[in-house]
Amino acid sequence: MSAAESPRLPLPPFDPQTAAQKVRMAEDAWNTRDPVRVALAYTPDSAWRNRSKFLTGRESIQPPGRRPDHPGLSDLGL
């Protein structure tokens, strides 16, 4: 497991305080508007849906420069 794939604390099981901390960390990642950082907040096998588009895995949600066959997170509202 690489450093980019290592689990981020806090880990389950969550209590109310650690659950709120995990949610805040995800919100902070989205608020950066950095598609690479947002993608790292999800598991390597994440499944995403946006309207009629279905995306699977971190690689498929990378920005256009990384995946020319896909518009990236900008199409997901970032």
KEZA-40391 format. One record per atom (N, C-alpha, C): residue number from 1; atom name; x negated, y, z. Coordinates in pm, 1 decimal, always signed. Layout:
N
num NUM	atome CA	xx X	yy Y	zz Z .
...
//
This chain:
78
num 1	atome N	xx -84.7	yy -117.8	zz +0.0 .
num 1	atome CA	xx +0.0	yy +0.0	zz +0.0 .
num 1	atome C	xx -89.1	yy +123.9	zz +0.0 .
num 2	atome N	xx -64.8	yy +213.1	zz -94.6 .
num 2	atome CA	xx -144.3	yy +335.0	zz -101.9 .
num 2	atome C	xx -95.1	yy +436.4	zz +0.5 .
num 3	atome N	xx -173.0	yy +541.4	zz +17.0 .
num 3	atome CA	xx -133.5	yy +646.2	zz +112.4 .
num 3	atome C	xx -1.0	yy +709.4	zz +72.1 .
num 4	atome N	xx +23.3	yy +721.3	zz -59.7 .
num 4	atome CA	xx +147.9	yy +780.2	zz -107.0 .
num 4	atome C	xx +267.9	yy +690.8	zz -76.5 .
num 5	atome N	xx +244.8	yy +559.9	zz -59.1 .
num 5	atome CA	xx +353.0	yy +467.7	zz -33.7 .
num 5	atome C	xx +362.2	yy +425.3	zz +112.4 .
num 6	atome N	xx +274.3	yy +474.1	zz +196.7 .
num 6	atome CA	xx +279.0	yy +435.8	zz +337.2 .
num 6	atome C	xx +403.7	yy +496.2	zz +402.1 .
num 7	atome N	xx +464.6	yy +422.5	zz +494.0 .
num 7	atome CA	xx +586.6	yy +473.6	zz +558.0 .
num 7	atome C	xx +560.0	yy +601.8	zz +636.0 .
num 8	atome N	xx +658.1	yy +689.0	zz +633.2 .
num 8	atome CA	xx +647.7	yy +814.4	zz +707.1 .
num 8	atome C	xx +728.1	yy +803.9	zz +835.1 .
num 9	atome N	xx +668.6	yy +849.4	zz +943.1 .
num 9	atome CA	xx +738.6	yy +848.7	zz +1070.7 .
num 9	atome C	xx +844.8	yy +957.6	zz +1070.8 .
num 10	atome N	xx +951.7	yy +939.4	zz +1138.1 .
num 10	atome CA	xx +988.9	yy +826.4	zz +1223.0 .
num 10	atome C	xx +1042.6	yy +710.8	zz +1140.0 .
num 11	atome N	xx +1028.0	yy +590.2	zz +1193.9 .
num 11	atome CA	xx +1076.2	yy +469.3	zz +1127.9 .
num 11	atome C	xx +1199.6	yy +416.8	zz +1200.7 .
num 12	atome N	xx +1285.5	yy +342.3	zz +1130.0 .
num 12	atome CA	xx +1402.3	yy +284.2	zz +1196.1 .
num 12	atome C	xx +1359.8	yy +185.1	zz +1304.6 .
num 13	atome N	xx +1444.9	yy +160.3	zz +1399.9 .
num 13	atome CA	xx +1579.8	yy +215.4	zz +1417.9 .
num 13	atome C	xx +1573.3	yy +358.7	zz +1469.2 .
num 14	atome N	xx +1669.2	yy +439.5	zz +1424.9 .
num 14	atome CA	xx +1671.4	yy +580.4	zz +1460.7 .
num 14	atome C	xx +1763.7	yy +606.0	zz +1579.5 .
num 15	atome N	xx +1722.9	yy +697.9	zz +1664.5 .
num 15	atome CA	xx +1814.0	yy +751.0	zz +1765.1 .
num 15	atome C	xx +1859.2	yy +887.2	zz +1709.7 .
num 16	atome N	xx +1951.2	yy +955.6	zz +1774.2 .
num 16	atome CA	xx +1998.9	yy +1083.0	zz +1718.7 .
num 16	atome C	xx +1886.7	yy +1183.1	zz +1690.2 .
num 17	atome N	xx +1786.6	yy +1190.2	zz +1776.7 .
num 17	atome CA	xx +1678.0	yy +1285.9	zz +1756.9 .
num 17	atome C	xx +1590.4	yy +1248.6	zz +1637.5 .
num 18	atome N	xx +1551.9	yy +1121.5	zz +1625.1 .
num 18	atome CA	xx +1465.2	yy +1081.9	zz +1513.6 .
num 18	atome C	xx +1542.3	yy +1080.7	zz +1381.9 .
num 19	atome N	xx +1673.9	yy +1053.0	zz +1386.1 .
num 19	atome CA	xx +1754.7	yy +1060.3	zz +1264.3 .
num 19	atome C	xx +1759.1	yy +1203.6	zz +1212.9 .
num 20	atome N	xx +1779.4	yy +1298.3	zz +1303.4 .
num 20	atome CA	xx +1781.3	yy +1439.0	zz +1263.8 .
num 20	atome C	xx +1644.9	yy +1481.2	zz +1208.6 .
num 21	atome N	xx +1537.7	yy +1430.8	zz +1268.8 .
num 21	atome CA	xx +1402.8	yy +1462.4	zz +1221.0 .
num 21	atome C	xx +1381.9	yy +1408.6	zz +1079.0 .
num 22	atome N	xx +1427.0	yy +1287.2	zz +1052.3 .
num 22	atome CA	xx +1411.7	yy +1226.7	zz +919.7 .
num 22	atome C	xx +1491.9	yy +1305.0	zz +815.5 .
num 23	atome N	xx +1613.4	yy +1346.1	zz +851.1 .
num 23	atome CA	xx +1695.6	yy +1425.3	zz +759.3 .
num 23	atome C	xx +1628.7	yy +1559.1	zz +730.2 .
num 24	atome N	xx +1574.9	yy +1623.9	zz +832.2 .
num 24	atome CA	xx +1506.9	yy +1752.1	zz +813.9 .
num 24	atome C	xx +1386.6	yy +1736.6	zz +720.5 .
num 25	atome N	xx +1312.2	yy +1628.0	zz +734.8 .
num 25	atome CA	xx +1196.5	yy +1603.7	zz +648.0 .
num 25	atome C	xx +1240.7	yy +1589.2	zz +502.3 .
num 26	atome N	xx +1352.4	yy +1518.7	zz +478.7 .
num 26	atome CA	xx +1403.9	yy +1503.4	zz +342.8 .
num 26	atome C	xx +1451.3	yy +1638.0	zz +288.1 .
num 27	atome N	xx +1520.7	yy +1715.4	zz +370.2 .
num 27	atome CA	xx +1564.6	yy +1849.1	zz +327.6 .
num 27	atome C	xx +1445.6	yy +1936.7	zz +293.3 .
num 28	atome N	xx +1342.8	yy +1932.2	zz +375.3 .
num 28	atome CA	xx +1223.3	yy +2012.8	zz +350.1 .
num 28	atome C	xx +1157.6	yy +1974.2	zz +217.9 .
num 29	atome N	xx +1154.6	yy +1844.6	zz +187.5 .
num 29	atome CA	xx +1097.0	yy +1800.1	zz +60.2 .
num 29	atome C	xx +1177.6	yy +1855.5	zz -57.2 .
num 30	atome N	xx +1310.5	yy +1844.7	zz -50.8 .
num 30	atome CA	xx +1395.6	yy +1897.5	zz -157.7 .
num 30	atome C	xx +1380.0	yy +2049.0	zz -171.1 .
num 31	atome N	xx +1368.2	yy +2118.3	zz -59.7 .
num 31	atome CA	xx +1359.7	yy +2264.0	zz -62.9 .
num 31	atome C	xx +1229.8	yy +2315.1	zz -124.0 .
num 32	atome N	xx +1128.8	yy +2230.7	zz -135.8 .
num 32	atome CA	xx +1005.1	yy +2273.2	zz -202.7 .
num 32	atome C	xx +1025.4	yy +2287.0	zz -353.0 .
num 33	atome N	xx +1128.1	yy +2219.6	zz -404.9 .
num 33	atome CA	xx +1155.8	yy +2217.3	zz -548.8 .
num 33	atome C	xx +1038.2	yy +2159.9	zz -626.6 .
num 34	atome N	xx +955.9	yy +2079.4	zz -561.6 .
num 34	atome CA	xx +842.3	yy +2011.9	zz -624.0 .
num 34	atome C	xx +885.2	yy +1868.7	zz -655.9 .
num 35	atome N	xx +909.9	yy +1836.5	zz -784.1 .
num 35	atome CA	xx +961.2	yy +1704.4	zz -819.7 .
num 35	atome C	xx +874.0	yy +1588.3	zz -771.3 .
num 36	atome N	xx +743.8	yy +1607.0	zz -771.3 .
num 36	atome CA	xx +655.5	yy +1499.6	zz -726.1 .
num 36	atome C	xx +675.3	yy +1474.8	zz -576.8 .
num 37	atome N	xx +682.1	yy +1581.0	zz -498.8 .
num 37	atome CA	xx +702.7	yy +1566.3	zz -354.4 .
num 37	atome C	xx +840.7	yy +1508.0	zz -324.5 .
num 38	atome N	xx +941.9	yy +1550.8	zz -398.6 .
num 38	atome CA	xx +1076.0	yy +1495.9	zz -379.3 .
num 38	atome C	xx +1075.7	yy +1346.4	zz -410.1 .
num 39	atome N	xx +1014.2	yy +1306.3	zz -518.8 .
num 39	atome CA	xx +1009.9	yy +1164.4	zz -556.4 .
num 39	atome C	xx +942.3	yy +1081.3	zz -448.4 .
num 40	atome N	xx +838.9	yy +1135.6	zz -385.2 .
num 40	atome CA	xx +768.8	yy +1061.3	zz -280.5 .
num 40	atome C	xx +853.0	yy +1041.6	zz -154.9 .
num 41	atome N	xx +961.0	yy +1116.6	zz -142.9 .
num 41	atome CA	xx +1048.5	yy +1100.8	zz -26.8 .
num 41	atome C	xx +1135.5	yy +976.2	zz -38.3 .
num 42	atome N	xx +1134.1	yy +911.3	zz -154.7 .
num 42	atome CA	xx +1217.3	yy +794.8	zz -178.9 .
num 42	atome C	xx +1132.1	yy +670.4	zz -199.4 .
num 43	atome N	xx +1193.4	yy +553.7	zz -180.2 .
num 43	atome CA	xx +1121.4	yy +427.6	zz -196.6 .
num 43	atome C	xx +1085.3	yy +405.4	zz -342.6 .
num 44	atome N	xx +981.1	yy +326.1	zz -367.8 .
num 44	atome CA	xx +939.9	yy +301.7	zz -506.5 .
num 44	atome C	xx +1049.1	yy +238.6	zz -592.9 .
num 45	atome N	xx +1145.3	yy +170.5	zz -533.2 .
num 45	atome CA	xx +1252.3	yy +107.6	zz -610.5 .
num 45	atome C	xx +1386.4	yy +178.7	zz -595.4 .
num 46	atome N	xx +1383.7	yy +307.1	zz -563.0 .
num 46	atome CA	xx +1507.4	yy +384.7	zz -546.2 .
num 46	atome C	xx +1591.8	yy +381.9	zz -672.2 .
num 47	atome N	xx +1723.2	yy +383.9	zz -652.9 .
num 47	atome CA	xx +1816.6	yy +391.9	zz -765.1 .
num 47	atome C	xx +1890.7	yy +524.8	zz -754.3 .
num 48	atome N	xx +1890.0	yy +601.2	zz -862.3 .
num 48	atome CA	xx +1954.3	yy +732.0	zz -866.5 .
num 48	atome C	xx +2060.7	yy +730.8	zz -975.8 .
num 49	atome N	xx +2163.3	yy +810.7	zz -956.5 .
num 49	atome CA	xx +2264.2	yy +831.4	zz -1059.7 .
num 49	atome C	xx +2295.0	yy +979.8	zz -1066.5 .
num 50	atome N	xx +2296.1	yy +1032.7	zz -1186.9 .
num 50	atome CA	xx +2335.6	yy +1170.6	zz -1210.9 .
num 50	atome C	xx +2426.5	yy +1172.1	zz -1333.2 .
num 51	atome N	xx +2552.4	yy +1189.7	zz -1306.6 .
num 51	atome CA	xx +2653.8	yy +1185.5	zz -1412.2 .
num 51	atome C	xx +2643.4	yy +1053.5	zz -1486.2 .
num 52	atome N	xx +2603.7	yy +1054.9	zz -1611.4 .
num 52	atome CA	xx +2595.8	yy +930.8	zz -1689.1 .
num 52	atome C	xx +2454.7	yy +872.4	zz -1693.1 .
num 53	atome N	xx +2361.1	yy +932.4	zz -1622.8 .
num 53	atome CA	xx +2222.5	yy +884.7	zz -1623.9 .
num 53	atome C	xx +2195.3	yy +799.4	zz -1500.4 .
num 54	atome N	xx +2130.6	yy +687.6	zz -1522.8 .
num 54	atome CA	xx +2092.0	yy +598.5	zz -1414.7 .
num 54	atome C	xx +1941.0	yy +586.7	zz -1414.8 .
num 55	atome N	xx +1879.3	yy +617.0	zz -1302.5 .
num 55	atome CA	xx +1733.5	yy +616.0	zz -1290.5 .
num 55	atome C	xx +1694.2	yy +516.3	zz -1183.1 .
num 56	atome N	xx +1586.6	yy +443.7	zz -1206.7 .
num 56	atome CA	xx +1539.4	yy +347.4	zz -1107.7 .
num 56	atome C	xx +1391.2	yy +368.3	zz -1085.3 .
num 57	atome N	xx +1353.4	yy +387.7	zz -959.7 .
num 57	atome CA	xx +1212.9	yy +399.9	zz -922.5 .
num 57	atome C	xx +1161.2	yy +542.2	zz -926.8 .
num 58	atome N	xx +1053.8	yy +563.2	zz -852.1 .
num 58	atome CA	xx +992.8	yy +696.7	zz -845.0 .
num 58	atome C	xx +944.6	yy +745.8	zz -980.6 .
num 59	atome N	xx +888.1	yy +657.4	zz -1058.7 .
num 59	atome CA	xx +831.9	yy +699.0	zz -1187.8 .
num 59	atome C	xx +937.4	yy +759.6	zz -1279.5 .
num 60	atome N	xx +1059.0	yy +708.7	zz -1273.0 .
num 60	atome CA	xx +1163.3	yy +758.9	zz -1362.7 .
num 60	atome C	xx +1216.0	yy +895.5	zz -1322.6 .
num 61	atome N	xx +1184.6	yy +940.6	zz -1200.8 .
num 61	atome CA	xx +1233.1	yy +1072.0	zz -1158.1 .
num 61	atome C	xx +1121.7	yy +1175.3	zz -1154.0 .
num 62	atome N	xx +1010.4	yy +1142.2	zz -1216.2 .
num 62	atome CA	xx +899.6	yy +1236.8	zz -1223.2 .
num 62	atome C	xx +932.2	yy +1347.7	zz -1321.9 .
num 63	atome N	xx +863.9	yy +1461.1	zz -1310.7 .
num 63	atome CA	xx +890.7	yy +1573.8	zz -1400.8 .
num 63	atome C	xx +856.2	yy +1540.3	zz -1545.4 .
num 64	atome N	xx +907.0	yy +1619.5	zz -1639.0 .
num 64	atome CA	xx +889.2	yy +1591.4	zz -1781.3 .
num 64	atome C	xx +743.9	yy +1569.9	zz -1824.0 .
num 65	atome N	xx +650.9	yy +1639.7	zz -1764.2 .
num 65	atome CA	xx +510.5	yy +1621.3	zz -1801.8 .
num 65	atome C	xx +459.8	yy +1481.9	zz -1773.9 .
num 66	atome N	xx +521.2	yy +1415.1	zz -1680.7 .
num 66	atome CA	xx +481.4	yy +1278.5	zz -1645.8 .
num 66	atome C	xx +557.0	yy +1174.9	zz -1727.2 .
num 67	atome N	xx +681.8	yy +1204.9	zz -1762.7 .
num 67	atome CA	xx +765.2	yy +1110.4	zz -1835.7 .
num 67	atome C	xx +834.1	yy +1184.1	zz -1950.0 .
num 68	atome N	xx +771.6	yy +1191.3	zz -2064.7 .
num 68	atome CA	xx +830.2	yy +1268.0	zz -2174.3 .
num 68	atome C	xx +964.3	yy +1213.1	zz -2223.4 .
num 69	atome N	xx +995.8	yy +1089.0	zz -2188.9 .
num 69	atome CA	xx +1122.3	yy +1029.9	zz -2232.1 .
num 69	atome C	xx +1238.3	yy +1063.0	zz -2139.4 .
num 70	atome N	xx +1211.6	yy +1142.2	zz -2033.4 .
num 70	atome CA	xx +1317.0	yy +1173.8	zz -1937.6 .
num 70	atome C	xx +1303.4	yy +1318.6	zz -1891.9 .
num 71	atome N	xx +1414.3	yy +1390.1	zz -1874.3 .
num 71	atome CA	xx +1406.2	yy +1531.3	zz -1835.0 .
num 71	atome C	xx +1359.2	yy +1555.2	zz -1693.1 .
num 72	atome N	xx +1355.5	yy +1454.3	zz -1609.0 .
num 72	atome CA	xx +1304.8	yy +1472.4	zz -1474.5 .
num 72	atome C	xx +1404.4	yy +1533.3	zz -1378.8 .
num 73	atome N	xx +1355.9	yy +1576.0	zz -1264.1 .
num 73	atome CA	xx +1442.5	yy +1626.7	zz -1158.8 .
num 73	atome C	xx +1509.9	yy +1757.5	zz -1194.7 .
num 74	atome N	xx +1458.7	yy +1830.4	zz -1292.7 .
num 74	atome CA	xx +1524.0	yy +1956.3	zz -1329.3 .
num 74	atome C	xx +1667.2	yy +1929.5	zz -1374.5 .
num 75	atome N	xx +1691.1	yy +1813.3	zz -1431.1 .
num 75	atome CA	xx +1826.1	yy +1777.4	zz -1472.7 .
num 75	atome C	xx +1911.1	yy +1731.3	zz -1355.2 .
num 76	atome N	xx +1848.6	yy +1706.3	zz -1241.7 .
num 76	atome CA	xx +1921.0	yy +1662.4	zz -1123.1 .
num 76	atome C	xx +1953.8	yy +1778.1	zz -1030.9 .
num 77	atome N	xx +1931.5	yy +1900.3	zz -1076.2 .
num 77	atome CA	xx +1969.4	yy +2017.3	zz -998.3 .
num 77	atome C	xx +1854.3	yy +2088.4	zz -929.5 .
num 78	atome N	xx +1730.6	yy +2047.6	zz -957.1 .
num 78	atome CA	xx +1616.4	yy +2118.6	zz -897.0 .
num 78	atome C	xx +1571.1	yy +2230.8	zz -985.0 .
//
